[in-house]
Amino acid sequence: MERCARSATPWPTRGRRLWMKRGGAGPPEREAMNDLQRYLVHEFVADYKDGYLTRRELIKRVLHITGGIASTATLLSAMGCGPSAPAPATPTQASAPTTAPASAATRPPATTAPTTAAASTGIPAVPTPAPRPTTAAAASPTAAVATVPSPGASPVAAGQARSPLSVAENDPAVEAQMISFPGNGTTILAYLARPRGASGPQPVVLVCHENRGLVDHIKDVARRFAKQGYVACAVDLLSRQGGTDKIADGSAIPGLLSNMDPTQEVGDFRAAATYLSSQPYANKDRIGMNGFCFGGGITWRAVVSMPELKAAVPFYGPPPPLDQVPNAKAAVFGVYSSDPQDFANNGREQLDQALTKAGVVHQFKVYPNTQHAFFNDTGPRYNQEQALIAWQDMLNWFARYLKV
C-alpha cells in the first residue's frame, strides 16, 4: 500500500462511489459503508497523513472496517494514496492548512444560537479562529501541546493523562467501579463514577467512548463528572465481546464498533438510563449524555432516539439522520474543531439548520486553533487551553439543563 498524499480536493468530489460500494472481497451482507464507517476511515487517513498513525496500522484498521484487502486498497487509493505520493507529515509539524477555515468553521455561535429564549447559556461567543501555525516553533505555547511527538499506532496506550482536570482512581471524593447490568438483550458492562457521600439523587451523565472502546481516558472523564456532582456512567459498547479489555487486537475495535447497528449501541445507553433510574443515588429526571468522536456520533443518535435525555454535549461526531432531528428533546451543545480538514465538520451547517427548523434548543461552538480530538489529553492533538474552555462550557450547559 502506497503512502497517502494530502489533497486539496474535497473528498465528496473524489471516489464517492467507493465510499458507498465496498468492492473486492468481504462479507456480502455489508455492501454499503455506513456513515460511522466512512467517518472512521476518514479519521484514520487524516491521522496517517499527519504522521500519527503508521501505514501498517492504517491498513489494519481500515481492513477491519471494509472486510477485504482489495476493497481496502481501492478505498485508500481513492483517498489520495499512490506511487508518487509524498511521505506523511512528521509529527513535529502541525498539519493544518495555513489559510483560515471556511466560513462554516469560523461562524460565531451567534448564528447557531439557541432557538428558544430559555436556551441562553452565558457561554461566550467564539472569535474567528486565526490560521494555525505551520510549525511547533511558530505556535503559541498552548498550540504547541497539540504537536507532541507521535505516539505511533497506539496514541491512547502511549499517552498519559496530561490534563489538570484529570481525577485519580483513588480520589477520596469519588466512588468509581466497573458494574454490569442486564439490558438490551445482553449483560452490559460500564464504568460508574459518582460523588462519594453525596446526599440525595444526583443528575446523570452517560458517557460514550471514542472508537478505541472504554479506555482509561474515558474512565477519567467519568471521574471528572463525578467530581462535579454527577453520576457518570461510561458504557462499554463492546460488552457483547466481553468488554474492551478482552479485545486482543486493538486495531479491530473501530471495525467492531462501526459494523454494529447504531440503534443497538443507542439501546445500550437506553438500558443504562433505565438501570440508573432504579438506583437511589441517580436522578431519573435529570439525564444527560456526552460523547467524543465516534462517541459524539452515538450521542447524536441518542439525542434523536432517547426522549429521556434532557441535555447532551457531543464532541465532533458525525451528525444523525436529518429526518430524525425533529424527534430530539434534549438541549444540545455541539463542540467542533476549527480545522477545515476535520471530517467531523462535514454536515454541521445542515444539522444546525435542521435543529433550528425543528425548534430544538441547541448551540454549536468552534474552538480556535484546534484539530479533531483536541480534548483528549492522551492523544497527539490535545490543546490544553481550548480543552479546558470546552470542559467549562460543557459544565455550564449541563448546569443549566440538568442541575435545575
C-alpha positions as CSV (number, residue, x, y, z in Angstrom):
1,M,0.0,0.0,0.0
2,E,1.5,3.3,-1.0
3,R,1.6,6.3,1.2
4,C,-1.3,8.8,1.2
5,A,-0.8,12.3,-0.1
6,R,-2.7,15.3,1.2
7,S,-5.2,16.6,-1.4
8,A,-6.8,20.0,-1.6
9,T,-9.7,18.3,-3.4
10,P,-12.7,17.7,-1.0
11,W,-13.4,14.1,-0.6
12,P,-17.0,14.3,-1.8
13,T,-15.7,15.0,-5.3
14,R,-13.3,12.1,-5.3
15,G,-14.3,8.4,-5.2
16,R,-17.8,9.0,-3.8
17,R,-18.9,5.7,-5.3
18,L,-16.0,3.9,-3.5
19,W,-17.3,5.3,-0.2
20,M,-20.6,3.7,-0.9
21,K,-19.6,0.4,-2.5
22,R,-17.0,-1.7,-0.9
23,G,-15.8,-3.8,-3.9
24,G,-13.4,-6.6,-3.6
25,A,-13.6,-9.4,-1.1
26,G,-15.6,-9.0,2.0
27,P,-18.7,-10.1,3.8
28,P,-21.5,-10.0,1.2
29,E,-24.1,-8.8,3.8
30,R,-22.5,-5.4,4.0
31,E,-22.4,-3.8,0.6
32,A,-22.5,-0.2,1.6
33,M,-20.4,1.7,4.1
34,N,-22.5,3.4,6.8
35,D,-21.8,6.9,8.0
36,L,-19.9,5.8,11.0
37,Q,-17.6,3.7,8.9
38,R,-16.9,6.5,6.4
39,Y,-16.3,8.8,9.4
40,L,-13.7,6.5,10.9
41,V,-11.9,5.7,7.7
42,H,-11.5,9.4,7.0
43,E,-10.2,10.0,10.6
44,F,-7.6,7.2,10.2
45,V,-6.4,8.5,6.9
46,A,-6.0,12.0,8.4
47,D,-4.1,10.5,11.3
48,Y,-1.8,8.7,8.9
49,K,-1.2,11.8,6.7
50,D,-0.4,13.8,9.8
51,G,2.2,11.2,11.0
52,Y,0.2,10.0,14.0
53,L,-0.5,6.5,12.6
54,T,1.8,4.0,10.9
55,R,1.0,2.7,7.4
56,R,0.6,-0.8,8.8
57,E,-1.8,0.3,11.5
58,L,-3.8,2.4,8.9
59,I,-4.2,-0.7,6.7
60,K,-5.2,-2.9,9.6
61,R,-7.8,-0.5,10.9
62,V,-9.4,0.1,7.5
63,L,-9.3,-3.6,6.7
64,H,-11.3,-4.4,9.8
65,I,-13.9,-1.9,8.6
66,T,-14.1,-2.9,4.9
67,G,-13.6,-6.6,5.4
68,G,-11.4,-7.2,2.3
69,I,-7.8,-6.4,1.2
70,A,-8.9,-5.4,-2.3
71,S,-11.6,-3.0,-1.1
72,T,-9.2,-1.5,1.5
73,A,-6.5,-0.9,-1.2
74,T,-9.1,0.6,-3.6
75,L,-10.6,2.8,-1.0
76,L,-7.3,4.2,0.3
77,S,-6.0,4.7,-3.2
78,A,-9.1,6.8,-4.0
79,M,-8.4,8.9,-0.9
80,G,-5.0,10.0,-2.2
81,C,-2.7,7.0,-1.9
82,G,-0.5,6.5,-4.9
83,P,3.1,5.6,-6.0
84,S,4.0,9.3,-6.4
85,A,2.6,10.4,-3.0
86,P,5.0,12.1,-0.6
87,A,5.6,10.7,2.9
88,P,3.2,11.7,5.7
89,A,4.0,14.8,7.7
90,T,6.3,14.4,10.6
91,P,4.5,14.7,14.0
92,T,6.7,17.6,15.0
93,Q,4.9,19.7,12.4
94,A,1.3,20.9,12.6
95,S,-0.5,19.5,9.7
96,A,-3.3,22.1,9.4
97,P,-3.6,24.3,6.4
98,T,-2.1,27.8,6.6
99,T,-5.2,29.5,5.5
100,A,-8.2,30.5,7.7
101,P,-11.0,27.9,7.9
102,A,-14.0,28.3,5.7
103,S,-16.9,30.4,6.8
104,A,-18.8,27.4,8.2
105,A,-16.0,26.7,10.6
106,T,-15.4,30.3,11.6
107,R,-19.1,31.3,12.0
108,P,-19.5,32.6,15.6
109,P,-22.1,30.9,17.8
110,A,-24.5,33.8,17.3
111,T,-25.6,32.3,14.1
112,T,-26.2,29.0,15.8
113,A,-27.7,30.5,18.9
114,P,-30.3,28.5,21.0
115,T,-33.7,28.5,19.3
116,T,-35.7,29.4,22.4
117,A,-35.4,32.1,24.9
118,A,-34.8,29.6,27.6
119,A,-31.6,28.5,25.9
120,S,-29.4,31.5,26.8
121,T,-26.3,29.9,28.2
122,G,-24.0,32.7,29.1
123,I,-21.3,30.8,27.1
124,P,-19.1,33.4,25.4
125,A,-19.1,33.8,21.6
126,V,-16.1,32.4,19.8
127,P,-13.9,34.7,17.8
128,T,-13.0,33.8,14.3
129,P,-10.1,31.3,14.5
130,A,-6.7,32.6,13.4
131,P,-4.7,30.5,11.0
132,R,-2.9,27.7,12.8
133,P,0.9,27.9,12.9
134,T,2.6,25.6,10.5
135,T,5.4,24.5,12.8
136,A,5.5,23.9,16.5
137,A,8.2,26.6,16.9
138,A,5.8,29.2,15.5
139,A,2.9,28.1,17.6
140,S,1.7,29.6,20.9
141,P,2.7,27.6,24.0
142,T,-0.8,26.1,24.1
143,A,-1.0,25.3,20.4
144,A,2.4,23.5,20.6
145,V,0.8,21.0,23.0
146,A,-1.1,19.6,20.0
147,T,2.1,18.8,18.2
148,V,3.8,16.4,20.6
149,P,5.9,13.5,19.2
150,S,3.8,11.0,17.5
151,P,2.6,8.1,19.7
152,G,2.6,5.9,16.7
153,A,-0.1,3.3,16.2
154,S,-1.5,3.4,19.7
155,P,-1.8,7.0,20.8
156,V,-4.0,6.2,23.8
157,A,-1.8,3.4,25.1
158,A,1.3,5.5,24.6
159,G,-0.1,8.7,26.2
160,Q,-0.5,9.6,29.8
161,A,-3.2,11.9,31.2
162,R,-1.8,15.5,30.8
163,S,-4.9,17.5,31.7
164,P,-5.1,19.4,35.0
165,L,-8.7,18.1,35.1
166,S,-7.6,14.5,35.5
167,V,-9.0,12.7,38.5
168,A,-7.1,9.8,40.1
169,E,-8.7,6.5,40.5
170,N,-8.2,6.7,44.3
171,D,-9.5,10.3,44.6
172,P,-11.3,10.3,48.0
173,A,-14.1,12.5,46.7
174,V,-15.1,9.9,44.0
175,E,-16.5,6.4,44.2
176,A,-15.8,4.5,41.0
177,Q,-16.0,0.9,39.8
178,M,-16.9,-1.3,36.9
179,I,-20.5,-2.5,37.0
180,S,-22.8,-4.8,35.0
181,F,-26.5,-4.9,34.5
182,P,-29.0,-6.7,32.2
183,G,-30.5,-4.8,29.3
184,N,-31.0,-4.7,25.5
185,G,-30.7,-8.4,25.3
186,T,-27.3,-8.8,26.9
187,T,-25.3,-8.0,30.0
188,I,-23.9,-4.5,29.7
189,L,-20.6,-3.5,31.2
190,A,-20.0,0.1,32.3
191,Y,-17.7,2.2,34.4
192,L,-19.7,4.1,37.1
193,A,-18.3,7.1,38.9
194,R,-20.3,9.2,41.5
195,P,-19.6,11.6,44.2
196,R,-18.7,9.9,47.4
197,G,-21.1,10.6,50.3
198,A,-23.5,12.7,48.3
199,S,-26.9,13.1,49.8
200,G,-30.0,12.7,47.6
201,P,-30.2,11.6,43.9
202,Q,-27.7,13.3,41.6
203,P,-28.1,14.2,37.9
204,V,-26.7,11.6,35.5
205,V,-24.3,11.9,32.6
206,L,-24.0,9.0,30.2
207,V,-20.5,9.0,28.6
208,C,-19.8,7.4,25.2
209,H,-16.3,6.4,24.4
210,E,-14.3,7.0,21.2
211,N,-13.5,4.4,18.5
212,R,-11.0,2.6,20.8
213,G,-13.5,1.5,23.3
214,L,-13.7,2.0,27.1
215,V,-10.2,3.1,27.8
216,D,-8.6,4.8,30.8
217,H,-9.1,8.3,29.3
218,I,-12.9,7.8,29.2
219,K,-12.9,6.4,32.7
220,D,-11.0,9.6,33.8
221,V,-13.7,11.7,32.1
222,A,-16.4,9.9,34.1
223,R,-14.5,10.6,37.3
224,R,-14.2,14.3,36.3
225,F,-18.0,14.4,36.1
226,A,-18.3,12.7,39.5
227,K,-16.0,15.3,41.0
228,Q,-18.5,17.9,39.7
229,G,-21.5,16.3,41.4
230,Y,-22.8,14.0,38.6
231,V,-23.4,10.3,38.5
232,A,-21.4,9.3,35.4
233,C,-21.9,6.1,33.5
234,A,-19.5,5.2,30.7
235,V,-21.0,2.2,28.8
236,D,-18.7,-0.3,27.1
237,L,-20.2,-0.8,23.7
238,L,-18.0,-3.9,23.3
239,S,-19.9,-5.7,26.2
240,R,-21.1,-8.4,23.8
241,Q,-17.5,-9.2,23.0
242,G,-16.6,-9.4,26.7
243,G,-15.6,-5.8,27.1
244,T,-12.8,-3.6,25.6
245,D,-10.1,-5.2,27.7
246,K,-10.9,-8.6,26.1
247,I,-10.1,-7.5,22.6
248,A,-6.6,-8.7,21.9
249,D,-6.1,-6.7,18.7
250,G,-6.9,-3.0,19.3
251,S,-6.9,-2.2,15.6
252,A,-10.1,-4.4,15.3
253,I,-12.1,-2.3,17.8
254,P,-13.1,0.5,15.3
255,G,-14.4,-2.1,12.9
256,L,-16.3,-3.9,15.6
257,L,-18.0,-0.7,16.7
258,S,-18.8,0.7,13.3
259,N,-20.1,-2.6,12.0
260,M,-22.7,-2.7,14.8
261,D,-26.2,-1.3,14.3
262,P,-26.2,2.2,15.8
263,T,-29.6,1.5,17.2
264,Q,-28.2,-1.3,19.2
265,E,-25.5,1.0,20.6
266,V,-28.1,3.6,21.5
267,G,-30.1,0.8,23.0
268,D,-27.2,0.0,25.4
269,F,-27.3,3.6,26.6
270,R,-31.1,3.5,27.0
271,A,-30.6,0.3,29.1
272,A,-28.0,2.2,31.2
273,A,-30.6,5.0,31.7
274,T,-33.2,2.5,32.8
275,Y,-30.8,0.8,35.2
276,L,-29.7,4.1,36.8
277,S,-33.3,5.2,37.1
278,S,-33.8,2.4,39.6
279,Q,-30.9,3.5,41.7
280,P,-31.5,5.7,44.7
281,Y,-28.3,7.8,44.0
282,A,-29.4,8.8,40.5
283,N,-32.0,11.4,39.5
284,K,-34.0,9.7,36.7
285,D,-35.5,13.0,35.7
286,R,-32.1,14.6,35.0
287,I,-30.2,12.5,32.5
288,G,-27.7,13.9,30.0
289,M,-25.1,12.5,27.6
290,N,-21.6,13.3,26.4
291,G,-19.5,11.5,23.8
292,F,-16.3,12.0,21.8
293,C,-15.6,11.4,18.1
294,F,-17.3,8.1,17.3
295,G,-19.0,8.6,20.7
296,G,-20.1,12.0,19.6
297,G,-21.9,10.3,16.7
298,I,-23.6,7.9,19.0
299,T,-24.5,10.8,21.3
300,W,-26.2,12.5,18.3
301,R,-28.1,9.2,17.6
302,A,-29.2,9.1,21.2
303,V,-30.4,12.7,21.1
304,V,-32.9,11.8,18.3
305,S,-33.8,8.5,19.9
306,M,-34.0,8.9,23.6
307,P,-36.6,11.4,24.8
308,E,-35.5,10.9,28.4
309,L,-32.3,12.9,27.7
310,K,-32.6,16.5,29.0
311,A,-29.2,17.7,27.7
312,A,-26.3,16.4,25.5
313,V,-22.8,17.6,24.6
314,P,-21.4,15.7,21.6
315,F,-17.8,16.4,20.8
316,Y,-17.0,16.4,17.0
317,G,-19.1,13.4,15.9
318,P,-20.9,12.7,12.7
319,P,-24.5,14.1,12.6
320,P,-27.6,11.9,12.9
321,P,-30.0,11.3,10.0
322,L,-31.5,14.7,9.5
323,D,-35.0,13.4,9.1
324,Q,-34.8,12.2,12.7
325,V,-33.9,15.6,14.1
326,P,-37.5,16.6,14.9
327,N,-37.5,13.7,17.5
328,A,-34.9,15.5,19.6
329,K,-36.0,16.6,23.1
330,A,-32.6,17.3,24.7
331,A,-30.9,20.7,24.7
332,V,-27.7,20.1,22.7
333,F,-24.3,21.9,22.8
334,G,-22.0,20.8,19.9
335,V,-18.2,21.0,20.2
336,Y,-16.2,21.4,17.0
337,S,-12.6,22.0,15.9
338,S,-11.6,24.9,13.7
339,D,-9.7,22.6,11.3
340,P,-11.5,22.6,7.9
341,Q,-9.9,19.2,7.1
342,D,-11.7,17.7,10.2
343,F,-14.3,15.4,8.7
344,A,-16.5,15.9,11.7
345,N,-17.3,19.4,10.4
346,N,-19.0,17.9,7.3
347,G,-22.7,18.3,7.5
348,R,-22.6,20.6,10.5
349,E,-24.3,23.5,8.8
350,Q,-27.1,21.3,7.5
351,L,-27.5,19.9,11.0
352,D,-27.7,23.3,12.5
353,Q,-30.4,24.3,10.0
354,A,-32.4,21.1,10.7
355,L,-32.2,21.7,14.5
356,T,-33.3,25.3,14.1
357,K,-36.2,24.3,11.9
358,A,-37.3,21.7,14.4
359,G,-37.1,24.2,17.3
360,V,-34.5,22.2,19.1
361,V,-32.6,24.1,21.8
362,H,-29.0,24.0,20.6
363,Q,-25.7,25.9,20.2
364,F,-22.6,25.0,18.3
365,K,-19.2,26.3,19.2
366,V,-16.0,26.2,17.1
367,Y,-12.8,26.3,19.2
368,P,-9.9,28.2,17.6
369,N,-6.6,26.7,16.7
370,T,-7.8,23.2,17.3
371,Q,-7.8,19.9,15.4
372,H,-10.0,16.8,15.7
373,A,-10.0,15.2,19.2
374,F,-8.4,18.2,20.8
375,F,-10.0,17.4,24.1
376,N,-8.2,14.0,24.5
377,D,-5.2,14.7,26.7
378,T,-3.7,11.3,26.0
379,G,-3.7,11.9,22.2
380,P,-1.4,13.8,19.8
381,R,-3.8,16.7,19.0
382,Y,-4.5,17.7,22.6
383,N,-4.9,21.5,23.0
384,Q,-5.0,22.2,26.7
385,E,-6.2,25.8,26.6
386,Q,-9.2,25.0,24.4
387,A,-9.9,21.7,26.1
388,L,-10.3,23.5,29.5
389,I,-12.6,26.0,27.9
390,A,-14.7,23.3,26.3
391,W,-14.9,21.4,29.6
392,Q,-16.2,24.5,31.3
393,D,-18.6,25.2,28.5
394,M,-20.0,21.7,28.9
395,L,-20.4,22.1,32.6
396,N,-22.2,25.4,32.1
397,W,-24.6,23.7,29.7
398,F,-25.3,20.7,32.0
399,A,-25.7,23.0,35.0
400,R,-28.4,24.9,33.1
401,Y,-30.3,21.9,31.9
402,L,-29.5,19.1,34.4
403,K,-28.9,20.9,37.7
404,V,-32.2,22.8,37.9
